[in-house]
């Protein structure tokens, strides 16, 4: 059984009706693989949908979250994030805080991140990620 965490861009594609992503999420769920929404992704998506008053997409997102679940941020995730940030800064690599938190969440929980933003995550050691597009 595989465990996947959906990045913000993948959830956005899903909500915008991208057939490849919708079919892949459905297939993975049908195959008893675990799909989660990291708490930082929940925040990014929810704030966007509330800001643009997208009630239909918000309902779809809420349903999606009820099926996959939202996990909490643990101290261990924050420890990994702080160390990742520090290591990247020392190497001159700039990665946004939410991306570092999403990656750290995945590393701590041993979950593969599904993203189309490979360039944001390729510099983070120990992160497993795939692109479904």
C-alpha positions, -999 to +999 in steps of 0.1 A: +000+000+000+013+034-010+008+067+009+005+100-010+002+136+001-012+160-025+006+193-030-014+225-035-009+225-072-023+189-075-054+198-055-058+229-076-057+208-108-083+185-092-106+213-083-103+228-118-114+195-133-081+181-147-092+146-158-057+131-154-055+141-118-091+132-110-087+098-125-053+092-108-067+101-074-097+079-079-075+050-091-051+053-062-080+054-037-097+024-054-064+005-050-065+011-013-036+036-013-037+063+012-041+099+001-038+128+026-040+165+024-011+181+044-023+208+068-004+235+049-021+225+017-054+226+034-046+262+045-035+273+011-065+258-008-091+269+018-079+305+019-079+307-019-114+292-022-128+315+005-111+346-011-127+339-045-160+328-031-158+295-049-186+277-030-189+248-054-152+241-054-151+246-016-178+219-013-158+195-035-126+203-014-144+197+019-157+164+005-122+155-007-108+163+027-134+141+044-123+112+024-086+117+027-083+134+061-063+162+074-033+155+096-019+177+123+015+194+124+037+176+150+068+190+167+089+165+148+077+179+115+087+214+126+121+201+137+127+186+102+115+219+086+138+240+107+168+218+099+158+217+062+155+255+060+189+260+077+206+235+055+191+250+023+200+286+034+236+275+040+238+262+005+222+293-009+189+275-018+158+295-013+126+275-007+093+289+005+082+282+041+050+263+031+070+241+007+095+233+034+067+225+058+049+203+032+081+184+025+089+180+061+054+167+068+060+141+041+094+131+053+082+127+089+053+106+079+072+087+052+046+098+025+054+104-011+045+139-022+025+143-054+035+176-071+039+192-104+064+217-088+094+195-089+118+224-089+105+235-055+112+202-039+142+187-057+167+202-033+152+187-002+170+156+009+150+125+020+118+137+003+101+112-020+080+129-047+062+120-079+045+140-107+012+126-119+010+150-148 
